[in-house]
Amino acid sequence: MRRLSIPALSILHALAGGVRYGFHVIDATGLPSGTVYPVLSRLERDGLVKSTWEEETGAHAAGRPARRYYKVTAAGEKALRDATAQYQALVPAFGRKK
């Protein structure tokens, strides 16, 4: 598995924290939609998240389009743990003086 980018890590972290759909991911991460949706597609392609569409009748009754809900897979949870550990290991290096 290749290394997760900071945006991908942020999105996985938001989804693992209970965020469930695209606009909610945008709000939770502060990332623009032009970043969020391509990253979600890549994460799903790589098996790190899984998506399902909401029933249209319920969404339309609420006066909105159907939402696509995302959930972190077991592989995504492992990737999130591994990437978080890798990035945390880098943080002390940035504070060192030469």
Rosetta constraint file for C-alpha pairs under 8 A:
AtomPair CA 3 CA 83 HARMONIC 7.09 0.50
AtomPair CA 4 CA 8 HARMONIC 5.80 0.50
AtomPair CA 4 CA 9 HARMONIC 6.01 0.50
AtomPair CA 4 CA 79 HARMONIC 7.98 0.50
AtomPair CA 4 CA 83 HARMONIC 6.47 0.50
AtomPair CA 5 CA 9 HARMONIC 6.09 0.50
AtomPair CA 6 CA 10 HARMONIC 6.03 0.50
AtomPair CA 7 CA 11 HARMONIC 6.14 0.50
AtomPair CA 7 CA 31 HARMONIC 7.54 0.50
AtomPair CA 7 CA 35 HARMONIC 7.66 0.50
AtomPair CA 7 CA 36 HARMONIC 7.72 0.50
AtomPair CA 7 CA 39 HARMONIC 7.54 0.50
AtomPair CA 8 CA 12 HARMONIC 6.12 0.50
AtomPair CA 8 CA 39 HARMONIC 6.06 0.50
AtomPair CA 8 CA 40 HARMONIC 7.81 0.50
AtomPair CA 8 CA 43 HARMONIC 7.56 0.50
AtomPair CA 9 CA 13 HARMONIC 6.01 0.50
AtomPair CA 9 CA 80 HARMONIC 6.55 0.50
AtomPair CA 9 CA 83 HARMONIC 7.16 0.50
AtomPair CA 9 CA 84 HARMONIC 7.59 0.50
AtomPair CA 10 CA 14 HARMONIC 6.18 0.50
AtomPair CA 10 CA 29 HARMONIC 6.39 0.50
AtomPair CA 11 CA 15 HARMONIC 6.17 0.50
AtomPair CA 11 CA 25 HARMONIC 6.59 0.50
AtomPair CA 11 CA 29 HARMONIC 6.77 0.50
AtomPair CA 11 CA 36 HARMONIC 7.44 0.50
AtomPair CA 11 CA 40 HARMONIC 7.74 0.50
AtomPair CA 12 CA 16 HARMONIC 6.01 0.50
AtomPair CA 12 CA 72 HARMONIC 6.95 0.50
AtomPair CA 12 CA 76 HARMONIC 7.36 0.50
AtomPair CA 12 CA 80 HARMONIC 6.55 0.50
AtomPair CA 13 CA 17 HARMONIC 6.15 0.50
AtomPair CA 13 CA 80 HARMONIC 7.00 0.50
AtomPair CA 14 CA 18 HARMONIC 6.64 0.50
AtomPair CA 14 CA 19 HARMONIC 5.51 0.50
AtomPair CA 14 CA 25 HARMONIC 6.52 0.50
AtomPair CA 14 CA 28 HARMONIC 6.50 0.50
AtomPair CA 14 CA 29 HARMONIC 7.00 0.50
AtomPair CA 15 CA 19 HARMONIC 4.57 0.50
AtomPair CA 15 CA 20 HARMONIC 6.00 0.50
AtomPair CA 15 CA 25 HARMONIC 7.34 0.50
AtomPair CA 15 CA 70 HARMONIC 7.16 0.50
AtomPair CA 15 CA 71 HARMONIC 6.41 0.50
AtomPair CA 15 CA 72 HARMONIC 6.39 0.50
AtomPair CA 16 CA 71 HARMONIC 7.52 0.50
AtomPair CA 16 CA 72 HARMONIC 6.17 0.50
AtomPair CA 16 CA 77 HARMONIC 7.56 0.50
AtomPair CA 19 CA 24 HARMONIC 6.12 0.50
AtomPair CA 19 CA 25 HARMONIC 6.15 0.50
AtomPair CA 19 CA 28 HARMONIC 7.55 0.50
AtomPair CA 20 CA 24 HARMONIC 6.72 0.50
AtomPair CA 20 CA 25 HARMONIC 7.22 0.50
AtomPair CA 20 CA 69 HARMONIC 5.21 0.50
AtomPair CA 20 CA 70 HARMONIC 5.25 0.50
AtomPair CA 20 CA 71 HARMONIC 6.70 0.50
AtomPair CA 21 CA 25 HARMONIC 6.22 0.50
AtomPair CA 21 CA 67 HARMONIC 6.62 0.50
AtomPair CA 21 CA 68 HARMONIC 5.85 0.50
AtomPair CA 21 CA 69 HARMONIC 4.66 0.50
AtomPair CA 21 CA 70 HARMONIC 5.90 0.50
AtomPair CA 22 CA 26 HARMONIC 6.31 0.50
AtomPair CA 22 CA 36 HARMONIC 7.34 0.50
AtomPair CA 22 CA 37 HARMONIC 7.12 0.50
AtomPair CA 22 CA 67 HARMONIC 7.99 0.50
AtomPair CA 22 CA 68 HARMONIC 7.22 0.50
AtomPair CA 22 CA 69 HARMONIC 7.56 0.50
AtomPair CA 23 CA 27 HARMONIC 6.28 0.50
AtomPair CA 23 CA 33 HARMONIC 7.88 0.50
AtomPair CA 24 CA 28 HARMONIC 6.05 0.50
AtomPair CA 25 CA 29 HARMONIC 5.94 0.50
AtomPair CA 25 CA 36 HARMONIC 7.38 0.50
AtomPair CA 26 CA 30 HARMONIC 5.47 0.50
AtomPair CA 26 CA 31 HARMONIC 5.43 0.50
AtomPair CA 26 CA 32 HARMONIC 6.28 0.50
AtomPair CA 26 CA 33 HARMONIC 6.42 0.50
AtomPair CA 26 CA 36 HARMONIC 6.68 0.50
AtomPair CA 27 CA 31 HARMONIC 7.62 0.50
AtomPair CA 31 CA 35 HARMONIC 6.45 0.50
AtomPair CA 31 CA 36 HARMONIC 6.42 0.50
AtomPair CA 32 CA 36 HARMONIC 6.27 0.50
AtomPair CA 33 CA 37 HARMONIC 5.95 0.50
AtomPair CA 34 CA 38 HARMONIC 6.89 0.50
AtomPair CA 35 CA 39 HARMONIC 6.23 0.50
AtomPair CA 36 CA 40 HARMONIC 6.06 0.50
AtomPair CA 37 CA 41 HARMONIC 6.20 0.50
AtomPair CA 38 CA 42 HARMONIC 6.30 0.50
AtomPair CA 39 CA 43 HARMONIC 6.04 0.50
AtomPair CA 40 CA 44 HARMONIC 6.09 0.50
AtomPair CA 40 CA 49 HARMONIC 7.67 0.50
AtomPair CA 41 CA 45 HARMONIC 6.06 0.50
AtomPair CA 42 CA 46 HARMONIC 6.04 0.50
AtomPair CA 43 CA 47 HARMONIC 6.27 0.50
AtomPair CA 43 CA 48 HARMONIC 5.15 0.50
AtomPair CA 43 CA 49 HARMONIC 5.69 0.50
AtomPair CA 44 CA 48 HARMONIC 5.67 0.50
AtomPair CA 44 CA 49 HARMONIC 4.71 0.50
AtomPair CA 44 CA 50 HARMONIC 5.63 0.50
AtomPair CA 44 CA 51 HARMONIC 7.39 0.50
AtomPair CA 47 CA 73 HARMONIC 7.08 0.50
AtomPair CA 47 CA 75 HARMONIC 6.85 0.50
AtomPair CA 47 CA 76 HARMONIC 7.11 0.50
AtomPair CA 48 CA 72 HARMONIC 6.02 0.50
AtomPair CA 48 CA 73 HARMONIC 5.36 0.50
AtomPair CA 48 CA 74 HARMONIC 7.41 0.50
AtomPair CA 48 CA 75 HARMONIC 5.44 0.50
AtomPair CA 48 CA 76 HARMONIC 3.80 0.50
AtomPair CA 48 CA 77 HARMONIC 7.53 0.50
AtomPair CA 48 CA 79 HARMONIC 7.54 0.50
AtomPair CA 49 CA 70 HARMONIC 6.39 0.50
AtomPair CA 49 CA 71 HARMONIC 5.41 0.50
AtomPair CA 49 CA 72 HARMONIC 4.35 0.50
AtomPair CA 49 CA 73 HARMONIC 5.14 0.50
AtomPair CA 49 CA 76 HARMONIC 6.13 0.50
AtomPair CA 50 CA 70 HARMONIC 5.62 0.50
AtomPair CA 50 CA 71 HARMONIC 5.34 0.50
AtomPair CA 50 CA 72 HARMONIC 6.44 0.50
AtomPair CA 50 CA 73 HARMONIC 6.51 0.50
AtomPair CA 51 CA 68 HARMONIC 6.41 0.50
AtomPair CA 51 CA 69 HARMONIC 5.37 0.50
AtomPair CA 51 CA 70 HARMONIC 4.36 0.50
AtomPair CA 51 CA 71 HARMONIC 6.30 0.50
AtomPair CA 52 CA 68 HARMONIC 5.66 0.50
AtomPair CA 52 CA 69 HARMONIC 5.35 0.50
AtomPair CA 52 CA 70 HARMONIC 6.68 0.50
AtomPair CA 53 CA 66 HARMONIC 6.83 0.50
AtomPair CA 53 CA 67 HARMONIC 5.97 0.50
AtomPair CA 53 CA 68 HARMONIC 4.43 0.50
AtomPair CA 53 CA 69 HARMONIC 6.08 0.50
AtomPair CA 54 CA 58 HARMONIC 7.72 0.50
AtomPair CA 54 CA 59 HARMONIC 7.19 0.50
AtomPair CA 54 CA 66 HARMONIC 5.47 0.50
AtomPair CA 54 CA 67 HARMONIC 5.43 0.50
AtomPair CA 54 CA 68 HARMONIC 6.12 0.50
AtomPair CA 54 CA 69 HARMONIC 7.03 0.50
AtomPair CA 55 CA 59 HARMONIC 6.58 0.50
AtomPair CA 55 CA 66 HARMONIC 6.56 0.50
AtomPair CA 56 CA 60 HARMONIC 5.92 0.50
AtomPair CA 56 CA 65 HARMONIC 7.09 0.50
AtomPair CA 56 CA 66 HARMONIC 5.14 0.50
AtomPair CA 57 CA 61 HARMONIC 6.05 0.50
AtomPair CA 58 CA 62 HARMONIC 6.36 0.50
AtomPair CA 58 CA 66 HARMONIC 7.91 0.50
AtomPair CA 59 CA 63 HARMONIC 6.39 0.50
AtomPair CA 59 CA 64 HARMONIC 5.45 0.50
AtomPair CA 59 CA 65 HARMONIC 5.70 0.50
AtomPair CA 59 CA 66 HARMONIC 5.01 0.50
AtomPair CA 59 CA 67 HARMONIC 7.49 0.50
AtomPair CA 60 CA 64 HARMONIC 5.29 0.50
AtomPair CA 60 CA 65 HARMONIC 6.08 0.50
AtomPair CA 60 CA 66 HARMONIC 7.14 0.50
AtomPair CA 72 CA 76 HARMONIC 5.39 0.50
AtomPair CA 72 CA 77 HARMONIC 6.36 0.50
AtomPair CA 73 CA 77 HARMONIC 6.23 0.50
AtomPair CA 74 CA 78 HARMONIC 6.38 0.50
AtomPair CA 75 CA 79 HARMONIC 6.13 0.50
AtomPair CA 76 CA 80 HARMONIC 5.97 0.50
AtomPair CA 77 CA 81 HARMONIC 6.25 0.50
AtomPair CA 78 CA 82 HARMONIC 6.09 0.50
AtomPair CA 79 CA 83 HARMONIC 5.90 0.50
AtomPair CA 80 CA 84 HARMONIC 5.91 0.50
AtomPair CA 81 CA 85 HARMONIC 6.21 0.50
AtomPair CA 82 CA 86 HARMONIC 6.26 0.50
AtomPair CA 83 CA 87 HARMONIC 6.15 0.50
AtomPair CA 84 CA 88 HARMONIC 6.00 0.50
AtomPair CA 85 CA 89 HARMONIC 6.10 0.50
AtomPair CA 86 CA 90 HARMONIC 6.63 0.50
AtomPair CA 87 CA 91 HARMONIC 6.62 0.50
AtomPair CA 88 CA 92 HARMONIC 7.79 0.50
AtomPair CA 89 CA 93 HARMONIC 7.88 0.50
AtomPair CA 90 CA 94 HARMONIC 7.06 0.50
AtomPair CA 91 CA 95 HARMONIC 7.21 0.50
AtomPair CA 92 CA 96 HARMONIC 6.84 0.50
